[in-house]
Amino acid sequence: MEKNSIFVVIPVFNRIKFTRNCLESLYHQTWKNFKVIVIDDGSNDGTSRMIETQFPEVILIKGDGNLWWTKATNLGVAYALDYNADFIFTLNNDTILHKEFLEKMIIWALQKPNALLGALAVDVHSNRVVYGGEKINWKLATYEKIIDKIPISSRNGVHEVSHFPGRGLLIPSIVFKNIGLFDEIRFPHYAADFDFTHRAARKGFPIFINYDAKLFVYPEESGSVQLRKSRSIRNYVNHLFGIRGGGNLINFVNFAKMNCPKKYLISFLLLGTLRRIFGYWINNE
């Protein structure tokens, strides 16, 4: 491949329609210097067959249904590193890329070669911004939405954040070579991306959100949102302890121990735990 090559890594499990639409948006990109790796973790809806017949250029890795997000993503990343990728772009399948998405990412990646770049997430139905970047407040265990403090006229280019989710994250390969892969032991499904980006920042790799690169998403398809859709005791337990639970307490404690400054650790754990225990019944987001 040419210089500045991108390997796009997409872990999937079922949801064949989302995967097809995501891949179609990738292959309509103005930036052509990329390869796609899909890790199909045991789908039973024909996903692998669809990829093999409709997208034969995709590098397909098959799992047995026990990889979850982190191990599946790591398999793709390891493959990309073996083939000398310059950048690795982690992506979820329930996304659609604007046709100039990769081009807009590369423009900024070349200006900030050691930075991790996340995408502006926009609701595919309403065109509403659903994720515009955050900065964490360790003392209060809160997340400040930076878009609220940026004038509309300045909502372009890149803006620094403290962490970023992995559903649309461009990572220079040098980052993996310095800090390793996503932590699949402590964070098998959720929080591995936040942990990874915090680790990267501590090693001197800044994190930015790129407001020029739009990633269209389906907010209602999130696993944590699904658990909140129909509130029940069973879903509440899964929310706090299930592998797909957005409020998983084990993940939260591991994340805090690994990343929170020691002087704020007790308050962060206490406040964060209370929000997870009670927030399920209160928070509508």
C-alpha positions in Angstrom: 0.0 0.0 0.0 1.0 3.6 -0.4 2.2 5.8 2.4 -0.4 7.0 5.0 -2.3 3.7 4.6 -5.4 3.1 6.8 -6.6 -0.3 8.0 -10.2 0.0 9.1 -11.1 -2.5 11.8 -14.8 -3.4 12.3 -15.9 -6.1 14.9 -19.4 -7.4 14.1 -22.0 -9.8 15.5 -25.1 -10.1 13.4 -26.9 -6.9 12.2 -26.1 -7.8 8.6 -28.0 -4.7 7.3 -25.9 -2.3 9.3 -22.7 -4.0 8.3 -23.6 -3.8 4.6 -24.5 -0.1 4.8 -21.3 0.6 6.7 -19.2 -1.1 4.1 -20.9 0.6 1.3 -20.2 4.0 2.8 -16.5 3.0 3.1 -16.2 2.0 -0.5 -17.6 5.3 -1.6 -14.9 7.3 0.1 -12.9 10.0 -1.7 -9.8 8.7 0.1 -8.9 5.3 -1.4 -5.7 4.3 0.4 -7.3 1.9 2.9 -8.1 -1.7 3.6 -11.0 -3.1 5.6 -10.8 -5.9 8.2 -14.1 -7.3 9.5 -14.0 -9.6 12.5 -17.2 -11.6 12.5 -17.6 -13.0 15.9 -20.0 -15.9 15.2 -22.8 -14.2 13.4 -25.7 -16.5 12.5 -27.6 -14.1 10.1 -25.4 -14.6 7.0 -23.0 -11.7 7.7 -19.8 -13.6 6.7 -21.4 -14.9 3.5 -22.7 -11.5 2.6 -19.2 -10.0 3.0 -17.6 -12.8 1.0 -19.9 -12.4 -1.9 -20.6 -8.6 -2.0 -17.3 -7.3 -0.6 -14.6 -9.8 -1.5 -11.9 -7.3 -1.0 -12.6 -7.2 2.8 -10.2 -9.1 5.0 -12.6 -11.4 7.0 -11.6 -12.9 10.3 -14.0 -15.3 11.9 -14.6 -15.8 15.7 -16.6 -18.3 17.7 -18.9 -15.8 19.4 -16.8 -15.3 22.5 -14.5 -12.5 21.4 -16.7 -9.5 22.3 -15.6 -6.0 21.2 -12.1 -5.8 22.6 -10.6 -9.2 21.6 -12.2 -8.9 18.2 -10.8 -5.5 17.7 -7.4 -6.6 18.9 -7.3 -9.4 16.3 -7.9 -6.8 13.6 -5.3 -4.4 15.0 -2.7 -7.1 15.2 -3.4 -8.1 11.6 -3.0 -4.5 10.5 0.2 -4.0 12.4 1.6 -7.2 10.8 1.0 -5.6 7.4 2.6 -2.3 8.4 -0.4 -0.1 8.6 0.3 3.6 9.1 -3.0 4.2 10.8 -5.7 2.0 12.3 -9.3 3.2 12.3 -11.5 1.4 14.7 -15.2 1.5 13.7 -18.5 0.0 14.7 -20.8 -1.5 12.1 -23.8 0.7 13.1 -22.3 3.7 11.4 -22.3 5.5 8.1 -19.3 7.5 6.9 -19.7 10.8 5.0 -18.0 10.3 1.6 -15.2 12.7 2.6 -14.7 11.2 6.0 -11.4 9.4 5.6 -10.0 12.3 3.6 -10.9 14.8 6.4 -9.3 12.5 8.9 -6.1 12.2 7.0 -5.8 15.9 6.5 -5.6 16.4 10.3 -3.6 13.2 10.9 -0.8 14.6 8.8 -0.8 17.8 10.7 -0.9 16.0 14.1 1.0 12.8 13.3 1.1 11.5 16.9 -2.5 12.3 17.8 -5.5 10.0 18.1 -8.4 11.5 16.2 -12.1 10.8 16.9 -15.1 11.7 14.8 -18.0 13.9 15.3 -21.0 11.6 15.8 -24.3 12.7 14.2 -27.7 11.0 14.5 -28.4 9.4 11.1 -32.1 10.2 11.4 -32.2 13.8 12.8 -28.7 15.1 11.9 -28.3 16.1 15.5 -24.9 15.9 17.1 -24.9 13.1 19.6 -21.3 13.1 20.6 -19.0 16.1 20.3 -16.2 15.1 22.6 -15.7 15.2 26.4 -13.2 16.1 29.1 -13.4 14.1 32.3 -13.6 15.8 35.8 -12.0 13.2 38.0 -12.9 15.0 41.2 -16.6 15.1 40.5 -16.8 12.0 38.4 -18.5 13.9 35.6 -17.9 14.4 31.9 -17.9 17.9 30.4 -19.4 18.1 26.9 -16.9 20.4 25.1 -19.3 21.2 22.3 -21.4 23.3 24.7 -18.5 25.6 25.2 -17.5 26.0 21.5 -19.3 28.8 19.6 -21.1 27.5 16.5 -18.8 29.5 14.3 -15.8 27.5 15.7 -17.3 24.0 15.4 -14.8 22.9 12.9 -11.2 21.6 12.9 -9.9 19.6 15.8 -10.5 20.1 19.6 -8.6 18.4 22.4 -10.5 16.0 24.6 -9.4 13.6 27.5 -10.6 10.3 26.0 -12.7 8.9 23.1 -14.9 6.0 22.2 -13.6 3.4 19.7 -16.6 3.6 17.3 -14.8 6.0 15.0 -11.2 6.5 16.2 -8.1 7.0 13.9 -5.0 5.8 15.7 -1.4 6.0 14.5 0.3 2.6 14.6 3.1 4.1 16.7 0.6 4.4 19.6 0.0 0.6 19.7 3.7 0.0 19.4 4.2 2.2 22.5 1.4 1.2 24.8 0.1 -2.1 23.5 -3.3 -3.2 22.4 -6.7 -2.6 24.0 -7.0 -4.3 27.4 -9.2 -7.4 26.7 -8.7 -8.9 30.1 -10.1 -6.1 32.3 -12.5 -4.6 29.6 -13.8 -7.4 27.4 -16.6 -5.2 25.8 -17.1 -1.7 27.2 -14.5 0.8 28.6 -11.5 -0.6 26.7 -11.6 2.4 24.4 -11.7 4.9 27.2 -8.9 3.1 29.0 -6.8 2.9 25.9 -7.1 6.6 25.1 -6.3 7.6 28.6 -3.2 5.4 28.5 -2.2 7.0 25.2 -2.6 10.5 26.6 -0.5 9.7 29.6 2.3 8.6 27.2 2.2 11.9 25.4 -0.2 11.1 22.5 -2.9 13.8 22.5 -6.6 13.0 21.8 -8.7 15.2 19.5 -12.2 15.2 18.1 -12.3 16.2 14.4 -15.4 18.3 13.8 -14.7 18.2 10.0 -15.3 14.4 9.9 -18.9 13.4 10.3 -19.8 9.9 11.4 -23.5 9.1 11.2 -24.7 6.8 14.0 -27.8 5.0 15.3 -27.9 6.0 19.0 -30.8 3.6 19.7 -28.7 0.6 18.7 -26.3 0.9 21.6 -26.3 -2.1 23.9 -26.6 0.2 27.0 -29.5 2.0 25.4 -31.3 -1.3 24.7 -31.1 -2.2 28.4 -32.7 1.2 29.3 -35.4 0.9 26.7 -37.4 -1.5 28.8 -36.5 -0.9 32.4 -36.8 -4.0 34.6 -35.0 -5.6 37.5 -33.4 -8.1 35.1 -32.1 -5.3 32.8 -31.0 -3.4 35.8 -28.8 -6.3 36.9 -27.4 -6.6 33.4 -26.8 -2.8 33.4 -24.6 -3.1 36.5 -23.0 -6.5 36.0 -23.6 -7.7 32.4 -20.8 -7.7 29.8 -22.9 -5.3 27.7 -24.0 -3.2 30.6 -23.2 0.5 30.2 -23.0 0.9 34.0 -21.0 -2.3 34.6 -19.5 -1.7 38.1 -16.6 -4.1 37.6 -15.5 -2.2 34.4 -15.9 1.1 36.3 -13.8 0.1 39.2 -11.1 -1.3 36.9 -11.1 1.9 34.8 -10.8 4.0 38.0 -8.0 2.0 39.4 -6.1 2.1 36.1 -6.6 5.8 35.2 -7.9 8.0 38.0 -5.3 10.2 39.8 -4.8 8.8 43.3 -5.9 12.0 45.0 -9.4 11.8 43.4 -9.8 8.0 43.4 -12.1 7.7 46.5 -14.4 10.5 45.4 -14.5 9.3 41.8 -15.4 5.7 42.9 -18.0 6.8 45.3 -19.8 9.4 43.0 -19.4 7.2 40.0 -20.9 4.1 41.7 -23.9 6.1 43.0 -24.6 7.4 39.5 -24.5 3.9 38.1 -26.7 2.5 40.8 -29.4 5.2 40.7 -28.9 6.7 37.2 -30.5 3.7 35.5 -33.9 4.6 36.9 -33.5 8.4 36.5 -31.4 9.1 33.4 -33.3 9.0 30.1 -30.2 9.1 28.0 
